[in-house]
Amino acid sequence: MTDLQNIQLNTLSGVPTSLGEYGGRAVLLVNVASKCGLTPQYAALEKLATEYAARGLTVIGAPCNQFMGQEPGTPEEIQTFCSATYGVTFPLLEKLEVNGQGRHPLYAELTKTADSSGNAGDVQWNFEKFLIAPDGTVVNRFRPRTEPDAPEVIEAIERVLPS
C-alpha cells in the first residue's frame, strides 16, 4: 500500500477507515459541500459511482466547510441532505480541512498533484476531484468547475479501471 492509502480517516458516521480499504479499485475523491453553487455535481458523482462500481471505481466525498462556510451541517444533516436531495449512496468521510495549517494529512498528499495546467498546491474550491489509481497513486486532478462527467474525467477513469 502507498502512504496515501495508509492515512487514517473516519467515515461521516465516525468509523475509522483509510483509502487502503479501497485498494485494487480506482477512487475519485472529491471535497464536497451542501450549500455551494457546484453542489448539483453530486448528481453526476452518484451516476459515476453507480455506473462504474462494477468496473472498479469508488467515488468518495469529503465534506469541507473551508469555503465560505458552505458545509455547516452536522454529520447527520450532511448524510440526510446528500441521500434525500441527490440519492447519494457513495461513501462520505468526516469533515476535513483541505487547505491551511489544519489541512488533513490526506490533502497534504493529494495537493502535491498538479492539475492539467501543471499547478499543484491548495484546493481552489468545493468539488475539486482527485483520481487515484488502484495501486494508490494519484493520477489526475480536476479543478472544481470540471464536471464529474466531463469527457476528460471519463477518459481518465476509463484508463485506470482495474477491470
Residue pairs with C-beta under 8 A, 6 or more apart in sequence:
1 20
1 23
1 136
2 135
2 136
2 137
3 109
4 19
4 106
4 109
4 110
4 132
4 136
4 137
4 138
5 18
5 19
5 20
5 22
5 23
5 136
6 18
6 20
7 18
7 19
7 105
7 106
7 109
8 16
8 18
9 16
9 17
9 18
9 19
9 93
9 94
9 106
10 16
10 17
10 93
10 94
11 17
11 91
11 92
11 93
11 94
12 63
12 75
12 78
12 79
12 91
12 92
12 93
12 94
13 75
13 79
14 75
14 94
17 91
17 93
19 27
19 29
19 60
19 106
19 132
19 136
20 136
22 58
22 60
23 134
23 136
24 56
24 134
24 162
25 56
25 57
25 58
25 134
25 162
26 52
26 56
26 57
26 58
26 131
26 132
26 133
26 134
26 157
26 160
26 161
26 162
27 57
27 58
27 59
27 60
27 131
27 132
28 45
28 48
28 57
28 58
28 59
28 60
28 129
28 130
28 131
28 132
28 148
28 153
28 157
29 60
29 62
29 106
29 110
29 129
29 130
29 132
30 41
30 45
30 59
30 60
30 61
30 62
30 127
30 128
30 129
30 130
30 148
31 61
31 62
31 63
31 64
31 96
31 98
31 107
31 123
31 126
31 127
31 128
32 39
32 42
32 45
32 61
32 62
32 63
32 64
32 71
32 82
32 92
32 126
32 127
33 39
33 63
33 64
33 65
33 67
33 70
33 71
33 126
33 127
34 63
34 70
34 71
34 73
34 77
34 78
34 81
34 82
35 69
35 70
35 71
35 72
36 67
36 70
36 71
36 125
36 126
36 127
38 125
38 126
38 127
38 144
38 145
39 126
41 127
41 147
41 148
42 61
42 82
42 85
42 86
42 88
43 86
44 147
44 148
44 149
45 59
45 61
45 88
45 90
45 148
46 59
46 86
46 87
46 88
46 89
46 90
47 148
47 149
48 57
48 59
48 148
48 149
48 157
49 57
49 58
49 59
49 89
49 90
50 89
52 157
52 161
55 161
55 162
55 163
56 134
56 161
56 162
56 163
57 157
57 161
58 90
58 91
59 90
59 91
60 90
60 91
60 92
60 93
61 82
61 88
61 90
61 91
61 92
61 93
62 92
62 93
62 95
62 96
62 98
62 106
63 71
63 78
63 92
63 93
63 94
63 95
63 96
64 71
64 95
64 96
64 97
64 98
64 123
64 126
65 71
65 72
65 95
66 97
66 98
66 99
66 100
67 125
67 126
70 126
71 78
71 95
71 126
73 81
75 94
75 95
78 92
78 95
79 92
82 88
82 92
83 89
96 104
96 106
96 107
97 103
97 104
97 107
98 104
98 107
98 111
98 122
98 123
98 128
99 107
99 111
99 122
99 123
103 111
107 123
109 138
110 130
110 138
110 141
111 120
111 121
111 122
111 123
112 120
112 138
113 120
113 130
113 138
113 140
113 141
114 120
114 141
115 141
115 142
115 143
116 140
116 141
116 142
116 152
120 141
124 143
124 144
125 144
126 144
127 144
128 141
128 142
128 143
128 144
129 140
129 141
129 142
129 146
129 148
129 153
130 138
130 140
130 141
130 142
131 138
131 139
131 140
131 141
131 142
131 153
131 156
131 157
131 160
132 138
132 139
133 139
133 160
134 160
134 162
139 156
139 159
139 160
140 153
140 156
142 150
142 152
142 153
142 156
146 152
146 153
147 153
